Amino acid sequence: MKALLYREFVWFKRYFPDYLGMWAIQLGFSIGVVFMPAYISGSQAYVLSRLKTLYGVEFTAGGLIAFTLTLSSLIGVVALIVGDVFSTLYYEFRIAETNLTVMEASTLADFLFYNALGRSSLLCFFATLYLLALLPLIKGLEGLFLYLAVLALLLPASIVLGLLSSILALATITLTPVRRPWAIANLIPPILLASVGLYIPVELVPFLLRLVAYITPLPFVVEALQALLLFVGQPIILGYLTTLLVVYTLYLTVPIVLLRRAERWVRS
């Protein structure tokens, strides 16, 4: 685990310009969500009033930017973890063939679990690091606590997403002749992000897309994030957090069971 964490920090330093580009895209996307409708309608007040109708909460301009900034961080988390899992497992199983060494020293399920626990958690932290600077700038000390709360919500989601991505990547690599798995990995984040209700209530998402979304805990995570941002300090948040705790328990248990069964396929 220490070697894995050290390697991730080394890679973060090496690919820091890539992260800067990703943060810029997330920042631009979140600002566009606010200002593009305002530009089209010719009034920012109109956008704020529509959001009040949608969420039932009065928005300020700064609060709206913090809201969209935080939700946009999920774009980087999903894209980074899914892409990393597919490319890493393809390299280790098809090119380096280190999977043979791994399965001699440990079980496949344990390897992928600790891989998700370490790598996916770190990638989640790296993907949301720009919030550490921007949220306190917008909301002061409250922004710092908000960042820590958001990170606490997203870290378990990143582990689950890493495990689910591992199952899909493992099936793709071992059961199909695919030679460019990143092509599949590139399709997954847009589908997931379109189906989880990132900027709108999930009930407004088409039913078929919602079915795809609920393969992951992301719809529950988005709802909890929205509640955290909209109802700061209110008891209603406890209900969302309790639901999320149950969801995380379920979504962590099922992938581990599936991975233990998948190990029989790989070993055979």
Secondary structure as GFF3:
##gff-version 3
##sequence-region A 1 268
A	DSSP	alpha_helix	2	14	.	.	.	ID=ss1
A	DSSP	alpha_helix	16	41	.	.	.	ID=ss2
A	DSSP	alpha_helix	44	55	.	.	.	ID=ss3
A	DSSP	alpha_helix	61	90	.	.	.	ID=ss4
A	DSSP	pi_helix	91	95	.	.	.	ID=ss5
A	DSSP	alpha_helix	99	105	.	.	.	ID=ss6
A	DSSP	alpha_helix	108	115	.	.	.	ID=ss7
A	DSSP	pi_helix	116	120	.	.	.	ID=ss8
A	DSSP	alpha_helix	121	127	.	.	.	ID=ss9
A	DSSP	alpha_helix	129	139	.	.	.	ID=ss10
A	DSSP	alpha_helix	141	175	.	.	.	ID=ss11
A	DSSP	alpha_helix	181	195	.	.	.	ID=ss12
A	DSSP	three_ten_helix	202	204	.	.	.	ID=ss13
A	DSSP	alpha_helix	207	213	.	.	.	ID=ss14
A	DSSP	alpha_helix	218	230	.	.	.	ID=ss15
A	DSSP	alpha_helix	236	267	.	.	.	ID=ss16
###
